[in-house]
Structure formats: C-alpha cells, structure tokens
Amino acid sequence: MTINRCVVHELQASAFTVPTDAPESDGTLEWDSTTIVVVEARAADEAGLGYSYTSAAAAALVSELLVDTVIGRDAMDVPGAWLAMTRAIRNLGRPASPPPPSLPSTWPSGISKLDCSGCH
C-alpha cells in the first residue's frame, strides 16, 4: 500500500499596512492605519492562505524562523507543524508562545483540502 504525502514546498509571508479613511478609535486607543500579515503555504498544486491583523514583525518572524520549520512537512500534519513551530520560537518570549495566528490558519483554508492523489 502506497501512502501519498503532500509536502509543503513554499511558504511566503507578507505584511501590508493600509491607511484608514479617517482616524479610528475603540475608546482606548486611536490609529490611522491597520497592518495585515498574510502567509501563503503551497503543497502540490494547492495553496492555503492565512492572515492576521498584527505587527509586520510577525511576517519577519515567519520568514526568518518558521519557513525552514514548515518547508518539507506533510501538509496534512497540522498538529505536528504547530508543535514544530512552537518549539522553533520557544526562546522568543514567554514559554509556549504560539506561532503567529496567520500561519496556523493557512491550513484550514486550502492546504487541508488537498487532493493528494498525485503526491508521493
């Protein structure tokens, strides 16, 4: 029996800062722009997209620390990827700091729905 395996072969993180039409406030803070970090993972002929409204530093963290952790992993092993990413950033802050929210959400939107019939 052959088990098909789809591996993540590309991971890209980008940050975009979008100005607001006018200053905004939630009653505690004010801002005039919003930053979104977008992470795209590719496996086989599919792509998964995740995003988070956060600092552009999260994109740098993905690019500098997590790309090597995720590339080559089985795209269907979300718990294993999460654990590996958590371990990769364990010395950056408080113990068990989770990976940026944009990265784990990459899987549910596309990668987890891969047709792995052509993967080996």
N, CA, C and O atoms as CSV, one atom per row, in Angstrom:
chain,resi,resn,atom,element,x,y,z
A,1,MET,N,N,0.837,-1.175,0.000
A,1,MET,CA,C,0.000,0.000,0.000
A,1,MET,C,C,0.884,1.242,0.000
A,1,MET,O,O,1.795,1.362,0.820
A,2,THR,N,N,0.616,2.158,-0.914
A,2,THR,CA,C,1.357,3.416,-1.008
A,2,THR,C,C,0.556,4.514,-0.328
A,2,THR,O,O,-0.637,4.678,-0.584
A,3,ILE,N,N,1.218,5.257,0.533
A,3,ILE,CA,C,0.570,6.386,1.177
A,3,ILE,C,C,1.070,7.653,0.501
A,3,ILE,O,O,2.266,7.942,0.504
A,4,ASN,N,N,0.151,8.394,-0.070
A,4,ASN,CA,C,0.511,9.656,-0.704
A,4,ASN,C,C,0.787,10.692,0.375
A,4,ASN,O,O,0.108,10.737,1.401
A,5,ARG,N,N,1.781,11.512,0.132
A,5,ARG,CA,C,2.181,12.525,1.089
A,5,ARG,C,C,2.359,13.838,0.341
A,5,ARG,O,O,3.133,13.913,-0.614
A,6,CYS,N,N,1.660,14.852,0.764
A,6,CYS,CA,C,1.800,16.180,0.182
A,6,CYS,C,C,2.648,17.017,1.119
A,6,CYS,O,O,2.276,17.242,2.270
A,7,VAL,N,N,3.772,17.471,0.633
A,7,VAL,CA,C,4.640,18.269,1.485
A,7,VAL,C,C,4.540,19.739,1.118
A,7,VAL,O,O,4.326,20.105,-0.038
A,8,VAL,N,N,4.699,20.561,2.128
A,8,VAL,CA,C,4.731,21.996,1.915
A,8,VAL,C,C,6.051,22.316,1.228
A,8,VAL,O,O,7.118,21.988,1.747
A,9,HIS,N,N,5.984,22.959,0.057
A,9,HIS,CA,C,7.209,23.257,-0.673
A,9,HIS,C,C,7.488,24.755,-0.767
A,9,HIS,O,O,8.541,25.165,-1.255
A,10,GLU,N,N,6.537,25.575,-0.295
A,10,GLU,CA,C,6.761,27.022,-0.334
A,10,GLU,C,C,5.957,27.671,0.779
A,10,GLU,O,O,4.826,27.278,1.064
A,11,LEU,N,N,6.564,28.671,1.400
A,11,LEU,CA,C,5.890,29.442,2.442
A,11,LEU,C,C,6.333,30.886,2.297
A,11,LEU,O,O,7.524,31.189,2.346
A,12,GLN,N,N,5.366,31.772,2.117
A,12,GLN,CA,C,5.675,33.191,1.945
A,12,GLN,C,C,4.872,34.006,2.930
A,12,GLN,O,O,3.686,33.754,3.138
A,13,ALA,N,N,5.518,34.982,3.535
A,13,ALA,CA,C,4.840,35.894,4.454
A,13,ALA,C,C,5.018,37.318,3.945
A,13,ALA,O,O,6.106,37.710,3.522
A,14,SER,N,N,3.949,38.073,3.992
A,14,SER,CA,C,3.967,39.472,3.560
A,14,SER,C,C,3.205,40.301,4.573
A,14,SER,O,O,2.272,39.815,5.213
A,15,ALA,N,N,3.605,41.551,4.716
A,15,ALA,CA,C,2.896,42.485,5.591
A,15,ALA,C,C,2.449,43.681,4.766
A,15,ALA,O,O,3.200,44.195,3.937
A,16,PHE,N,N,1.232,44.111,5.000
A,16,PHE,CA,C,0.675,45.261,4.293
A,16,PHE,C,C,0.073,46.219,5.319
A,16,PHE,O,O,-0.697,45.807,6.187
A,17,THR,N,N,0.424,47.479,5.213
A,17,THR,CA,C,-0.175,48.495,6.076
A,17,THR,C,C,-1.128,49.321,5.230
A,17,THR,O,O,-0.746,49.906,4.216
A,18,VAL,N,N,-2.371,49.351,5.669
A,18,VAL,CA,C,-3.438,50.024,4.935
A,18,VAL,C,C,-3.906,51.221,5.756
A,18,VAL,O,O,-4.330,51.053,6.899
A,19,PRO,N,N,-3.837,52.422,5.194
A,19,PRO,CA,C,-4.321,53.582,5.948
A,19,PRO,C,C,-5.842,53.548,6.070
A,19,PRO,O,O,-6.532,53.074,5.168
A,20,THR,N,N,-6.353,54.048,7.176
A,20,THR,CA,C,-7.798,54.167,7.334
A,20,THR,C,C,-8.251,55.473,6.689
A,20,THR,O,O,-7.446,56.383,6.489
A,21,ASP,N,N,-9.537,55.563,6.365
A,21,ASP,CA,C,-10.075,56.787,5.754
A,21,ASP,C,C,-9.940,57.985,6.681
A,21,ASP,O,O,-9.702,59.111,6.245
A,22,ALA,N,N,-10.098,57.714,7.967
A,22,ALA,CA,C,-10.011,58.754,8.995
A,22,ALA,C,C,-9.476,58.083,10.253
A,22,ALA,O,O,-9.515,56.857,10.357
A,23,PRO,N,N,-8.983,58.855,11.203
A,23,PRO,CA,C,-8.537,58.229,12.460
A,23,PRO,C,C,-9.669,57.393,13.079
A,23,PRO,O,O,-10.836,57.787,13.061
A,24,GLU,N,N,-9.290,56.233,13.624
A,24,GLU,CA,C,-10.268,55.340,14.247
A,24,GLU,C,C,-9.916,55.146,15.712
A,24,GLU,O,O,-8.781,55.381,16.127
A,25,SER,N,N,-10.898,54.717,16.489
A,25,SER,CA,C,-10.688,54.521,17.917
A,25,SER,C,C,-11.659,53.472,18.428
A,25,SER,O,O,-12.764,53.328,17.906
A,26,ASP,N,N,-11.237,52.739,19.454
A,26,ASP,CA,C,-12.146,51.807,20.130
A,26,ASP,C,C,-12.464,52.285,21.547
A,26,ASP,O,O,-13.001,51.534,22.361
A,27,GLY,N,N,-12.129,53.531,21.824
A,27,GLY,CA,C,-12.360,54.088,23.146
A,27,GLY,C,C,-11.149,54.022,24.050
A,27,GLY,O,O,-11.090,54.710,25.070
A,28,THR,N,N,-10.170,53.189,23.679
A,28,THR,CA,C,-8.956,53.090,24.492
A,28,THR,C,C,-7.720,53.515,23.703
A,28,THR,O,O,-6.784,54.081,24.269
A,29,LEU,N,N,-7.715,53.246,22.415
A,29,LEU,CA,C,-6.587,53.579,21.548
A,29,LEU,C,C,-7.102,54.255,20.286
A,29,LEU,O,O,-8.276,54.130,19.936
A,30,GLU,N,N,-6.215,54.970,19.607
A,30,GLU,CA,C,-6.532,55.552,18.310
A,30,GLU,C,C,-5.495,55.090,17.297
A,30,GLU,O,O,-4.339,54.855,17.649
A,31,TRP,N,N,-5.907,54.958,16.034
A,31,TRP,CA,C,-4.985,54.554,14.982
A,31,TRP,C,C,-5.435,55.140,13.657
A,31,TRP,O,O,-6.591,55.525,13.484
A,32,ASP,N,N,-4.483,55.199,12.720
A,32,ASP,CA,C,-4.790,55.737,11.395
A,32,ASP,C,C,-4.404,54.768,10.284
A,32,ASP,O,O,-4.426,55.118,9.104
A,33,SER,N,N,-4.051,53.547,10.676
A,33,SER,CA,C,-3.738,52.508,9.692
A,33,SER,C,C,-3.905,51.142,10.358
A,33,SER,O,O,-3.944,51.027,11.583
A,34,THR,N,N,-4.002,50.128,9.529
A,34,THR,CA,C,-4.097,48.750,10.007
A,34,THR,C,C,-3.073,47.927,9.253
A,34,THR,O,O,-2.938,48.064,8.037
A,35,THR,N,N,-2.353,47.076,9.958
A,35,THR,CA,C,-1.379,46.192,9.320
A,35,THR,C,C,-1.938,44.774,9.309
A,35,THR,O,O,-2.434,44.272,10.318
A,36,ILE,N,N,-1.846,44.147,8.147
A,36,ILE,CA,C,-2.277,42.759,7.989
A,36,ILE,C,C,-1.071,41.945,7.528
A,36,ILE,O,O,-0.342,42.354,6.624
A,37,VAL,N,N,-0.873,40.802,8.152
A,37,VAL,CA,C,0.177,39.872,7.740
A,37,VAL,C,C,-0.511,38.701,7.063
A,37,VAL,O,O,-1.432,38.098,7.615
A,38,VAL,N,N,-0.052,38.390,5.864
A,38,VAL,CA,C,-0.630,37.313,5.057
A,38,VAL,C,C,0.447,36.245,4.849
A,38,VAL,O,O,1.576,36.554,4.466
A,39,VAL,N,N,0.085,34.993,5.105
A,39,VAL,CA,C,1.014,33.878,4.905
A,39,VAL,C,C,0.366,32.909,3.930
A,39,VAL,O,O,-0.791,32.519,4.087
A,40,GLU,N,N,1.139,32.532,2.922
A,40,GLU,CA,C,0.665,31.574,1.928
A,40,GLU,C,C,1.574,30.353,1.952
A,40,GLU,O,O,2.795,30.467,1.847
A,41,ALA,N,N,0.959,29.188,2.093
A,41,ALA,CA,C,1.689,27.917,2.048
A,41,ALA,C,C,1.254,27.169,0.804
A,41,ALA,O,O,0.075,27.169,0.449
A,42,ARG,N,N,2.213,26.529,0.139
A,42,ARG,CA,C,1.896,25.755,-1.065
A,42,ARG,C,C,2.360,24.312,-0.887
A,42,ARG,O,O,3.448,24.035,-0.382
A,43,ALA,N,N,1.486,23.406,-1.324
A,43,ALA,CA,C,1.780,21.973,-1.344
A,43,ALA,C,C,1.065,21.405,-2.564
A,43,ALA,O,O,-0.097,21.720,-2.821
A,44,ALA,N,N,1.766,20.575,-3.299
A,44,ALA,CA,C,1.229,20.048,-4.559
A,44,ALA,C,C,0.828,21.246,-5.418
A,44,ALA,O,O,1.618,22.176,-5.581
A,45,ASP,N,N,-0.370,21.237,-5.963
A,45,ASP,CA,C,-0.839,22.347,-6.791
A,45,ASP,C,C,-1.824,23.240,-6.038
A,45,ASP,O,O,-2.574,23.996,-6.655
A,46,GLU,N,N,-1.822,23.153,-4.723
A,46,GLU,CA,C,-2.770,23.896,-3.895
A,46,GLU,C,C,-2.050,24.924,-3.039
A,46,GLU,O,O,-0.849,24.823,-2.786
A,47,ALA,N,N,-2.817,25.917,-2.600
A,47,ALA,CA,C,-2.277,26.939,-1.710
A,47,ALA,C,C,-3.252,27.177,-0.580
A,47,ALA,O,O,-4.467,27.107,-0.763
A,48,GLY,N,N,-2.713,27.457,0.577
A,48,GLY,CA,C,-3.514,27.842,1.728
A,48,GLY,C,C,-3.119,29.253,2.107
A,48,GLY,O,O,-1.950,29.626,2.005
A,49,LEU,N,N,-4.081,30.029,2.540
A,49,LEU,CA,C,-3.842,31.419,2.873
A,49,LEU,C,C,-4.319,31.679,4.293
A,49,LEU,O,O,-5.431,31.307,4.666
A,50,GLY,N,N,-3.471,32.316,5.075
A,50,GLY,CA,C,-3.836,32.714,6.423
A,50,GLY,C,C,-3.475,34.165,6.617
A,50,GLY,O,O,-2.570,34.680,5.961
A,51,TYR,N,N,-4.180,34.830,7.516
A,51,TYR,CA,C,-3.860,36.232,7.755
A,51,TYR,C,C,-4.175,36.600,9.192
A,51,TYR,O,O,-4.948,35.926,9.874
A,52,SER,N,N,-3.560,37.680,9.634
A,52,SER,CA,C,-3.806,38.204,10.964
A,52,SER,C,C,-3.539,39.699,10.952
A,52,SER,O,O,-2.609,40.166,10.295
A,53,TYR,N,N,-4.350,40.441,11.676
A,53,TYR,CA,C,-4.098,41.866,11.865
A,53,TYR,C,C,-3.120,41.967,13.020
A,53,TYR,O,O,-3.484,41.759,14.178
A,54,THR,N,N,-1.873,42.289,12.695
A,54,THR,CA,C,-0.810,42.272,13.689
A,54,THR,C,C,0.338,43.131,13.201
A,54,THR,O,O,0.213,43.822,12.189
A,55,SER,N,N,1.419,43.097,13.888
A,55,SER,CA,C,2.609,43.845,13.506
A,55,SER,C,C,3.308,43.190,12.313
A,55,SER,O,O,3.256,41.971,12.144
A,56,ALA,N,N,3.952,44.003,11.502
A,56,ALA,CA,C,4.741,43.473,10.387
A,56,ALA,C,C,5.856,42.560,10.891
A,56,ALA,O,O,6.392,41.754,10.131
A,57,ALA,N,N,6.198,42.683,12.148
A,57,ALA,CA,C,7.230,41.822,12.734
A,57,ALA,C,C,6.842,40.346,12.642
A,57,ALA,O,O,7.716,39.481,12.586
A,58,ALA,N,N,5.548,40.052,12.625
A,58,ALA,CA,C,5.107,38.661,12.504
A,58,ALA,C,C,5.513,38.070,11.158
A,58,ALA,O,O,5.848,36.888,11.082
A,59,ALA,N,N,5.488,38.871,10.101
A,59,ALA,CA,C,5.929,38.390,8.783
A,59,ALA,C,C,7.417,38.089,8.804
A,59,ALA,O,O,7.869,37.094,8.237
A,60,ALA,N,N,8.175,38.955,9.462
A,60,ALA,CA,C,9.621,38.715,9.580
A,60,ALA,C,C,9.885,37.447,10.384
A,60,ALA,O,O,10.782,36.674,10.048
A,61,LEU,N,N,9.112,37.232,11.437
A,61,LEU,CA,C,9.286,36.033,12.251
A,61,LEU,C,C,9.026,34.776,11.416
A,61,LEU,O,O,9.778,33.805,11.497
A,62,VAL,N,N,7.970,34.799,10.623
A,62,VAL,CA,C,7.674,33.658,9.751
A,62,VAL,C,C,8.815,33.446,8.772
A,62,VAL,O,O,9.302,32.326,8.617
A,63,SER,N,N,9.246,34.514,8.109
A,63,SER,CA,C,10.289,34.410,7.084
A,63,SER,C,C,11.629,33.978,7.666
A,63,SER,O,O,12.350,33.195,7.047
A,64,GLU,N,N,11.966,34.478,8.843
A,64,GLU,CA,C,13.285,34.204,9.416
A,64,GLU,C,C,13.351,32.932,10.252
A,64,GLU,O,O,14.395,32.281,10.298
A,65,LEU,N,N,12.260,32.569,10.912
A,65,LEU,CA,C,12.330,31.445,11.843
A,65,LEU,C,C,11.451,30.246,11.490
A,65,LEU,O,O,11.771,29.118,11.866
A,66,LEU,N,N,10.374,30.468,10.790
A,66,LEU,CA,C,9.434,29.368,10.613
A,66,LEU,C,C,9.447,28.720,9.240
A,66,LEU,O,O,8.974,27.592,9.093
A,67,VAL,N,N,9.970,29.396,8.238
A,67,VAL,CA,C,9.997,28.809,6.887
A,67,VAL,C,C,10.704,27.461,6.906
A,67,VAL,O,O,10.170,26.480,6.389
A,68,ASP,N,N,11.885,27.398,7.487
A,68,ASP,CA,C,12.642,26.145,7.500
A,68,ASP,C,C,11.953,25.067,8.334
A,68,ASP,O,O,12.173,23.875,8.117
A,69,THR,N,N,11.131,25.480,9.276
A,69,THR,CA,C,10.399,24.526,10.110
A,69,THR,C,C,9.233,23.916,9.356
A,69,THR,O,O,8.887,22.756,9.582
A,70,VAL,N,N,8.621,24.683,8.460
A,70,VAL,CA,C,7.412,24.238,7.778
A,70,VAL,C,C,7.707,23.573,6.433
A,70,VAL,O,O,7.056,22.591,6.076
A,71,ILE,N,N,8.681,24.097,5.684
A,71,ILE,CA,C,9.009,23.515,4.376
A,71,ILE,C,C,9.415,22.048,4.559
A,71,ILE,O,O,10.232,21.712,5.416
A,72,GLY,N,N,8.825,21.195,3.736
A,72,GLY,CA,C,9.149,19.776,3.791
A,72,GLY,C,C,8.239,18.975,4.706
A,72,GLY,O,O,8.306,17.746,4.719
A,73,ARG,N,N,7.392,19.647,5.470
A,73,ARG,CA,C,6.461,18.938,6.364
A,73,ARG,C,C,5.252,18.446,5.578
A,73,ARG,O,O,4.866,19.028,4.565
A,74,ASP,N,N,4.674,17.375,6.065
A,74,ASP,CA,C,3.438,16.858,5.495
A,74,ASP,C,C,2.355,17.917,5.698
A,74,ASP,O,O,2.105,18.334,6.829
A,75,ALA,N,N,1.719,18.352,4.626
A,75,ALA,CA,C,0.705,19.398,4.702
A,75,ALA,C,C,-0.503,18.980,5.522
A,75,ALA,O,O,-1.248,19.833,6.005
A,76,MET,N,N,-0.705,17.700,5.682
A,76,MET,CA,C,-1.853,17.224,6.444
A,76,MET,C,C,-1.558,17.091,7.937
A,76,MET,O,O,-2.473,16.866,8.729
A,77,ASP,N,N,-0.315,17.227,8.321
A,77,ASP,CA,C,0.068,17.078,9.732
A,77,ASP,C,C,0.049,18.433,10.431
A,77,ASP,O,O,1.093,18.958,10.817
A,78,VAL,N,N,-1.134,18.988,10.587
A,78,VAL,CA,C,-1.277,20.297,11.216
A,78,VAL,C,C,-0.797,20.273,12.670
A,78,VAL,O,O,-0.064,21.178,13.067
A,79,PRO,N,N,-1.177,19.279,13.481
A,79,PRO,CA,C,-0.682,19.275,14.863
A,79,PRO,C,C,0.848,19.190,14.945
A,79,PRO,O,O,1.467,19.824,15.799
A,80,GLY,N,N,1.443,18.406,14.052
A,80,GLY,CA,C,2.908,18.296,14.048
A,80,GLY,C,C,3.567,19.603,13.652
A,80,GLY,O,O,4.590,19.982,14.222
A,81,ALA,N,N,2.989,20.299,12.678
A,81,ALA,CA,C,3.529,21.594,12.257
A,81,ALA,C,C,3.400,22.611,13.386
A,81,ALA,O,O,4.330,23.375,13.647
A,82,TRP,N,N,2.257,22.620,14.051
A,82,TRP,CA,C,2.036,23.550,15.165
A,82,TRP,C,C,3.076,23.317,16.265
A,82,TRP,O,O,3.662,24.268,16.782
A,83,LEU,N,N,3.301,22.056,16.615
A,83,LEU,CA,C,4.273,21.729,17.648
A,83,LEU,C,C,5.678,22.153,17.223
A,83,LEU,O,O,6.422,22.724,18.021
A,84,ALA,N,N,6.041,21.877,15.979
A,84,ALA,CA,C,7.372,22.246,15.481
A,84,ALA,C,C,7.559,23.761,15.481
A,84,ALA,O,O,8.630,24.247,15.845
A,85,MET,N,N,6.539,24.513,15.081
A,85,MET,CA,C,6.640,25.974,15.074
A,85,MET,C,C,6.741,26.520,16.497
A,85,MET,O,O,7.503,27.452,16.755
A,86,THR,N,N,5.977,25.942,17.415
A,86,THR,CA,C,6.035,26.373,18.809
A,86,THR,C,C,7.429,26.142,19.375
A,86,THR,O,O,7.958,26.983,20.101
A,87,ARG,N,N,8.019,25.008,19.044
A,87,ARG,CA,C,9.383,24.720,19.507
A,87,ARG,C,C,10.391,25.682,18.880
A,87,ARG,O,O,11.347,26.096,19.535
A,88,ALA,N,N,10.175,26.035,17.612
A,88,ALA,CA,C,11.123,26.904,16.905
A,88,ALA,C,C,11.186,28.308,17.508
A,88,ALA,O,O,12.209,28.985,17.400
A,89,ILE,N,N,10.105,28.741,18.136
A,89,ILE,CA,C,10.088,30.099,18.680
A,89,ILE,C,C,10.098,30.122,20.207
A,89,ILE,O,O,9.829,31.163,20.807
A,90,ARG,N,N,10.400,29.012,20.831
A,90,ARG,CA,C,10.284,28.920,22.289
A,90,ARG,C,C,11.167,29.895,23.047
A,90,ARG,O,O,10.836,30.252,24.177
A,91,ASN,N,N,12.259,30.333,22.481
A,91,ASN,CA,C,13.149,31.250,23.193
A,91,ASN,C,C,12.875,32.719,22.886
A,91,ASN,O,O,13.654,33.585,23.282
A,92,LEU,N,N,11.795,33.008,22.195
A,92,LEU,CA,C,11.494,34.391,21.826
A,92,LEU,C,C,10.700,35.151,22.870
A,92,LEU,O,O,10.688,36.382,22.856
A,93,GLY,N,N,10.055,34.465,23.750
A,93,GLY,CA,C,9.205,35.149,24.719
A,93,GLY,C,C,8.811,34.206,25.814
A,93,GLY,O,O,9.586,33.341,26.226
A,94,ARG,N,N,7.600,34.378,26.283
A,94,ARG,CA,C,7.138,33.533,27.366
A,94,ARG,C,C,7.093,32.080,26.911
A,94,ARG,O,O,6.951,31.815,25.717
A,95,PRO,N,N,7.210,31.147,27.828
A,95,PRO,CA,C,7.164,29.726,27.457
A,95,PRO,C,C,5.874,29.394,26.724
A,95,PRO,O,O,4.798,29.891,27.059
A,96,ALA,N,N,6.008,28.558,25.735
A,96,ALA,CA,C,4.878,28.061,24.943
A,96,ALA,C,C,4.165,29.162,24.171
A,96,ALA,O,O,2.961,29.063,23.935
A,97,SER,N,N,4.884,30.208,23.773
A,97,SER,CA,C,4.277,31.223,22.918
A,97,SER,C,C,3.859,30.563,21.617
A,97,SER,O,O,4.653,29.848,21.007
A,98,PRO,N,N,2.628,30.788,21.183
A,98,PRO,CA,C,2.182,30.141,19.943
A,98,PRO,C,C,2.754,30.835,18.710
A,98,PRO,O,O,3.154,31.997,18.784
A,99,PRO,N,N,2.794,30.139,17.586
A,99,PRO,CA,C,3.201,30.780,16.338
A,99,PRO,C,C,2.218,31.895,15.982
A,99,PRO,O,O,1.113,31.943,16.522
A,100,PRO,N,N,2.614,32.782,15.085
A,100,PRO,CA,C,1.702,33.858,14.691
A,100,PRO,C,C,0.374,33.290,14.207
A,100,PRO,O,O,0.355,32.260,13.532
A,101,PRO,N,N,-0.733,33.941,14.538
A,101,PRO,CA,C,-2.038,33.413,14.159
A,101,PRO,C,C,-2.205,33.207,12.661
A,101,PRO,O,O,-2.965,32.335,12.242
A,102,SER,N,N,-1.512,33.989,11.852
A,102,SER,CA,C,-1.672,33.867,10.409
A,102,SER,C,C,-1.162,32.542,9.872
A,102,SER,O,O,-1.674,32.052,8.866
A,103,LEU,N,N,-0.172,31.954,10.516
A,103,LEU,CA,C,0.402,30.733,9.972
A,103,LEU,C,C,-0.473,29.507,10.182
A,103,LEU,O,O,-0.756,28.815,9.204
A,104,PRO,N,N,-0.918,29.196,11.392
A,104,PRO,CA,C,-1.763,28.009,11.541
A,104,PRO,C,C,-3.046,28.095,10.735
A,104,PRO,O,O,-3.559,27.066,10.295
A,105,SER,N,N,-3.576,29.286,10.531
A,105,SER,CA,C,-4.825,29.389,9.785
A,105,SER,C,C,-4.622,29.138,8.297
A,105,SER,O,O,-5.591,29.071,7.542
A,106,THR,N,N,-3.379,29.000,7.874
A,106,THR,CA,C,-3.090,28.691,6.487
A,106,THR,C,C,-3.676,27.333,6.102
A,106,THR,O,O,-4.201,27.180,4.998
A,107,TRP,N,N,-3.595,26.366,6.981
A,107,TRP,CA,C,-4.030,25.025,6.632
A,107,TRP,C,C,-5.524,24.900,6.392
A,107,TRP,O,O,-5.909,24.357,5.357
A,108,PRO,N,N,-6.383,25.364,7.276
A,108,PRO,CA,C,-7.812,25.116,7.050
A,108,PRO,C,C,-8.355,25.688,5.750
A,108,PRO,O,O,-9.310,25.139,5.200
A,109,SER,N,N,-7.787,26.761,5.246
A,109,SER,CA,C,-8.378,27.403,4.082
A,109,SER,C,C,-8.034,26.740,2.757
A,109,SER,O,O,-8.662,27.072,1.752
A,110,GLY,N,N,-7.107,25.853,2.697
A,110,GLY,CA,C,-6.800,25.254,1.409
A,110,GLY,C,C,-5.911,24.040,1.501
A,110,GLY,O,O,-6.211,23.009,0.900
A,111,ILE,N,N,-4.836,24.138,2.230
A,111,ILE,CA,C,-3.882,23.045,2.290
A,111,ILE,C,C,-4.536,21.786,2.835
A,111,ILE,O,O,-4.246,20.693,2.349
A,112,SER,N,N,-5.405,21.904,3.826
A,112,SER,CA,C,-6.004,20.717,4.415
A,112,SER,C,C,-6.993,20.040,3.478
A,112,SER,O,O,-7.423,18.919,3.748
A,113,LYS,N,N,-7.360,20.694,2.390
A,113,LYS,CA,C,-8.327,20.135,1.439
A,113,LYS,C,C,-7.634,19.634,0.172
A,113,LYS,O,O,-8.267,19.485,-0.873
A,114,LEU,N,N,-6.352,19.381,0.274
A,114,LEU,CA,C,-5.578,18.952,-0.888
A,114,LEU,C,C,-6.094,17.655,-1.481
A,114,LEU,O,O,-6.527,16.749,-0.769
A,115,ASP,N,N,-6.036,17.591,-2.779
A,115,ASP,CA,C,-6.233,16.332,-3.468
A,115,ASP,C,C,-4.845,15.742,-3.596
A,115,ASP,O,O,-4.076,16.154,-4.466
A,116,CYS,N,N,-4.514,14.801,-2.763
A,116,CYS,CA,C,-3.162,14.257,-2.728
A,116,CYS,C,C,-2.983,13.057,-3.642
A,116,CYS,O,O,-2.029,12.296,-3.483
A,117,SER,N,N,-3.878,12.879,-4.588
A,117,SER,CA,C,-3.783,11.713,-5.462
A,117,SER,C,C,-2.498,11.714,-6.290
A,117,SER,O,O,-2.019,10.651,-6.687
A,118,GLY,N,N,-1.934,12.896,-6.553
A,118,GLY,CA,C,-0.717,12.948,-7.342
A,118,GLY,C,C,0.536,13.140,-6.527
A,118,GLY,O,O,1.617,13.299,-7.094
A,119,CYS,N,N,0.423,13.131,-5.206
A,119,CYS,CA,C,1.590,13.361,-4.327
A,119,CYS,C,C,2.209,12.039,-3.918
A,119,CYS,O,O,1.519,11.034,-3.745
A,120,HIS,N,N,3.537,12.059,-3.764
A,120,HIS,CA,C,4.238,10.853,-3.302
A,120,HIS,C,C,5.335,11.252,-2.356
A,120,HIS,O,O,6.053,10.392,-1.846
